[in-house]
Amino acid sequence: MSFLRLYLKYDGSVQRVAQETFVHRNTINYQLAKIKKILGNNLKTFEERFKIILAFEVRDVL
């Protein structure tokens, strides 16, 4: 599972993602910063997160 998907699943908890993936939280923060830069989205609001969660769900169905 991707860092972004886990980050959304655990409601933005970097610590929880780090525990789940056995990766240091600084690595998670670095990866999330890269993802946010690519998306042009800071993932702070529910609406921003919902769009990405919905995209993951659509991808799973297809």
C-alpha positions in Angstrom: 0.0 0.0 0.0 1.3 3.5 -0.9 2.3 6.0 1.7 -0.4 8.4 0.5 -3.1 5.8 0.8 -2.0 4.9 4.3 -1.7 8.5 5.2 -5.3 9.1 4.1 -6.5 5.9 5.8 -5.0 6.9 9.1 -6.4 10.5 8.8 -3.0 12.2 8.3 -1.1 10.4 11.1 2.6 10.2 10.0 3.4 8.2 13.1 0.8 5.6 12.3 2.0 5.3 8.7 5.6 4.9 10.0 4.6 2.1 12.4 2.6 0.3 9.7 5.4 0.4 7.1 8.3 0.0 9.5 9.8 3.2 8.0 11.2 6.2 10.0 8.7 9.0 10.2 11.2 11.5 8.6 11.1 9.3 5.5 7.4 9.4 5.5 7.4 13.2 5.8 9.9 13.4 3.0 7.8 11.2 0.7 4.6 13.1 1.6 6.3 16.4 0.8 7.2 15.1 -2.6 3.7 13.8 -3.2 2.2 17.1 -2.1 4.5 19.1 -4.4 3.5 16.8 -7.4 -0.2 17.1 -6.6 -0.1 20.8 -5.8 -2.2 20.0 -2.9 -1.4 20.2 0.8 -4.0 17.6 1.9 -5.1 19.7 4.9 -8.8 20.0 4.2 -11.4 17.2 4.1 -12.3 18.2 0.5 -8.7 17.8 -0.7 -8.4 14.4 0.9 -11.8 13.2 -0.2 -10.9 13.8 -3.9 -7.9 11.6 -3.6 -9.7 8.9 -1.5 -12.4 8.9 -4.2 -9.8 8.5 -6.9 -8.3 5.5 -5.1 -11.7 3.9 -4.8 -12.5 4.4 -8.4 -9.2 2.9 -9.4 -9.9 -0.1 -7.3 -13.3 -0.7 -8.9 -11.8 -0.4 -12.4 
